[in-house]
Amino acid sequence: MLCHRWVQALQVLTQIAVAQSQLSKAVFDSPYAEAAFDEIVSKHVVDLTKLGQAVLHSKRAPEKVFGLLDMHEQLDGHMSVLSEVLSNTNSGSLLRDLRGLHERLQVEIQETFTDFLGSISKDPAKNTVPDGTVHPLTATTLSFLKRLFTYKSALHILFQGEPDQEADPAVVQHMSETVLQLLDSLHANLLAKAKTYKNKALSALFLMNNVHYLVKAVESSPALAVVGEDWIELHRDQVEQYGEEYQDQSWGPLIALVKDNRPPPSRVVTSAKDRGAIKELFLTLNGYIQGLQEQQSQWTIPDTLLRSNMKDAIAEDFLPSYNEFLEAYKGVDFTKSPEKYFKYSVKDVQAMLLETFAR
């Protein structure tokens, strides 16, 4: 808010200074023209400088950098006009304060960005999300970076480049190293958070969601894409690995259960012990499906395409084997109450998958 007020005050000051300079020269001769100009304008310059100092001394926070960049860019744009009208007047001495403020803004932007870089690794590992979705730290970090690089002055201030020299190899290299450092720090923090989950499937889902978010953010931003195609490919592979780990930890035991437990070729079960074993198998199977339904209806894959692909992969891995399992046991006489054991049809599981990850 202070930054916005300062920008408005700068714009008003420039308008007043230009108008007053023209009016004073039209009405008075020197030195009375300069005196009249100083009487009106100097107070506004002093007030603007004081407000700028108040902004600099206000509490530092990541989002403050955007207000500082607005101030810096606006002062860049207005300084030539102010220099022209303030020079050779008593108010001209106040130009030094404005130029000093301009330099302090640049330093404050650099230090705020450095603080932001350091804050990522310090986010507590236990600060997790219960449904495995994209963590606020991930979303805010990438949003911050993408917005930061919309400012032309950010290139000059943070990476010693000029607004019209974005292709300078040294600047691009410095920028790439900084972005890589930030993304590596974020990834390390996400790994630490993932380790705090007691459920390994949820841990893998969390990493899949967050690394996928990183990749999509980098791909969609030309500024962030300076990290290079190798980084993007590496982290695409990680998304796939985390997805496979999630499937292994959640649906893997269920898939193994239906693949490894088939009835005898004769499909004849004579002993009570064998009938009891089959009943226990179905109770275990049904309990596992119910548990997955209850558990994973509370989990999230926020990206539509990633969610669809995951559901398709689960269906492809599990449903054919499950259908074969059910068909194999339909001809086995192990119970007089088949509805108790054939609890979930293939269509039931398909319907369950439609509701999974949709929170």
N, C-alpha and C positions, 0 to 999 in steps of 0.2 A: 504493500500500500504506500509506504514512504517513497519507494522507487518511482511509482506511478505519479505521485504528487510532485516529485522532483522533476520528472520529464515534462510535466505540464507547466511547472514554474519556469523551466528553461525556455520552453516555447513562448511563454508570455514575455519573459525577459527580452528575448530576441526581437519580438514584435515591438515592444515598448522602446528598446534601444534604437532600432532603425527609425521608427516614427519620430521619436524625440530628437534624434540627430538632425533629421530633415527639418523639423519644425523650428528647432533652436537656430539653425543656420539661416532659415528663411526670415525669422523675426529679429534676431539679434546679430550684432557684429561681435567679432572676437575682442576681448576674452569673455564677454557676457554670454555668448552662445554656449561656450564650454561650461561656464558656471551653471547655467540653466539646465544643461544636459546632465551635469554631475548631480545636481540637486534631486533630480527625478530618478536617475538610473542607478546611482551608486548603492542606494539602499536595497534595491532589488538584487544587485550582484552579491552584496553581503548576505542577504537572506538566503539566496540560492546556495552559496558556499556553505553556510551554516547547516542548511537542510541536507546537503551532500555529506557533510561530516557526520550528521546524525545517522544517516543511512550506513555509513562505513562502520560506525560504532554500535549499530544494532546487532542483535544476536545472529551469529552465523548459522546458516542452514543451507542444505543443497539447493533448494528451490530459490533461494535468494540470488543465486548466480545469474538467473535470467533477468531479474530486475537490474542487477549491476551491469549486465551486458547491454540492456536497453539504455541505461544511463550513459554508458561509454560510447555507444554508437550514436546516440543523439548529440552528445557533446562533440564528437568528431564532426558531425554534420553541421553544427551551429558555430563552431569555433572560428571559422574563417570570417563569418559575418560579424561576430562579436569583436574579433580582433580589429577589423576594419573600422567599426564605429567607436570602439573604446580607445583605440590608439590616439595619442596626442591630446588626451583629456586627463583630468585628475583621476577619473575612474580607470584609466589605463593601468594603474598600478595593481588593480584588482584582477587583471588578467593573469598575473602570476599565481594567484590563489586558484583560479579556475584550471590553469594548466597543472598545478600541483594536485588538484582534485582528480584530474584526468589520469595522472600517474598512479595515484592511490587506488583508484578504481581498478586499474589493471592489476596491481599487486593483490588487491582483495579478491578479484576473480580467480587469479592463480592459486591463492591460498585456500579459497573455498573449494576449488576443484581438487586440490591435494587432500584436503580433509575428507572430501567425499570418497576419494579412492581408498583412503585408510579405513573409512567407516564400514566398508563392505565386509572385510574380513572379521570385523568385531561384532557383527550381528550374532546374537547368541545361538548356538547350535540347537538348543532346546526350543527355540522359537519356530515351531513347525506348523503345518496346516493339517488338520485331521483327515481330509479327504484326498490328499495327494495332488491337489491342483497346483497351478502355477503360484509360487510363493510371492507375496507382495514385494519382497526384496528383489526378486527377478524382474517383476513387472516395472517397478519404480526405477530400477537401475537402467534398464534398456530404454524406458521412456525418457529418462533424464539425458542419456547419451544422444538419442535421436533428436531431441529438442535442442540440445546444446549445439549440435553441428548444423543447425539451421541458421545460426548466427555467423555471418562472414567474419566478424571481428574475433570470434573464438579461435579461428585458425591462427591468426596473428598473435593473440595474447598467450595461448597455451602451447603453441608449437613453433613460434618464431617465424611463421610464414606471413605472406601478405594475402589479402582477400582475392587478388587476381593471380595468385601463384599456387593454386591448389595442386598442380601437377609437379611442383618442385620435388625431386626425389628425396632430398634430405628432410623436407617437411612431411612428406608421406611416410617415410620411414619412422620418424619420431612419433607421428600420429598412430601408425600401426602398432608400434611397441607399447604405447600407452593404452590403446584399446585392448590389446592382447593381455597386458598386465591386469587390467580391470576385469576382463572376462575370465581369466584364470583365477583371480581372487574370488569372483562370484561362484565359479564352478567348485572351487575348494570348499567354500562355505556351504554350498548345496550338498556336497558329499558328506560333510560333517553333520548336517541336519538329517540326511538320509539314514545315517548310522544310529540315530536315536529312535527310529521306528522299531517297535518290537516285531512287527509283521514284515517279513522280508519281501512279500509281494507288494505291499503298499510302499515300501522303500523304493523298490524298482520302478513302480508306477510314478512316484514323485519325481525321480530322476528323469524318467522318460519325458514327462510333461514339461519339466523345466528346461532340460537341454533342448528339446524340440522348440520351445519358445525362444531360446537363445538363437538357434539356427535360423528360424523364420525372421527374427528381428534383424539379424545381420544380413540376410539375403535381401530384405526389403529396403535396406538403407545403404546408398552408395558410400556414405561416409564410413559406416561400420564395416563395409565390405573390404576395406583396406587390409583387414586381417588375412585375406587371401583365400583362394579356393581350397587349399590343403586343409586349412582350419575348418572350413565348412564341411568338407567331405569326412574328415575325422569325426566331427560331432554328429553328422548324419548317421555314421556307423554306430556311434554310441547310443543314439536314440533307438536304433534297431536292436542293439544288444540289451539295453534296459527293457525293451518291450518283450524280448525273448525270455529274459530273466523273470519278468512278471508272470508270463504264461507258465514257465516251468514251476514257479513257486506256488501259483494259485491253481491252475487247471492241470498241471502236470501229474500230480498224484491221482486225480480223477481219471485222466486218460489212461494212466497205467493200470488203474483198478479195472476198467472195462476191457482193456486189451489182454490182461494177464489172467483173468478169471472167466474162463468159458466152460460150459457144461461138457460132460463126457460125450464122445462121438455118438454113443447109443442114445443119449438123452434120457437114459433110464436111471432113476435114483431110487434105490430100494431101502437103504438104511436111514434110520431116524437121525443119525449123526450127520449124514450127508445132506439131508433135507434141512437140518438146523444150520449147517454151514452156509447153505445157499440163502437161507432167510437172513442170516447175519450179514452176508455179503450185500444183500439188497438194503438192509437197514443202514449199513455203513455208507453205501452209495447214496441213498436218499438223504441221509443226514449231511453228507458232504455237499450235495447240490443245494439243499436248503441253506446251509451255512454260507455258501458262496453267494446265493441270492440275497440273503440278509446283509451280508458284509459288503458286497460290492455294489449294491444299490446305493450305498452311502459314499462311494468313491467317485472320482470325477476324472474325465479326460475332456478338458474344455475345447480343444481344437476339433472341429467337426470332422475333418478328413482323417485325422489320426484316430479319433474314436471309431469311425466307421471301419477303418482298416483293421483295428484291433478286434472289433467284433467279428469281422469276416475271418480273421486268422483263427480265432477261438472256435468259431463254428466249423471251419474247415478241418481243424485238428481233432475236435471232439465229436461232433455230431455223427459222422459216418461210423466211427467205432462204437458209439453209444447205440446207434440204430442196430448194428450187427449184434451187439450184446443183448438188447431187448428181444430181437427176433430169435436169437439162439435159445433164450430161456422160456420163450412162450410155449414151446413144445415140451417143457420139463414139468412133470407133475410133482412139485415139491410143496404145494400148499393148496388148501381148499378156499383160501381168501386171497386170490391174486391181486385184487385191487389194493390190498394193504401193502404189497411189495412193488407192484408196477405203478408207482406213485407219479412219476414224471415221464410223460411221453416226449418224443423228439420235438413235437410242436410246443410243448410246455417249456422246454429248455430254450427253443428259439424265441419264444415270447419273453422269457426271462432275460435273454441277451439284449433284446430291444430296449429294456428298461435299465440295463447296466450302464454305469458311468454318466447318466443323464442328469445328475444333480445340478 
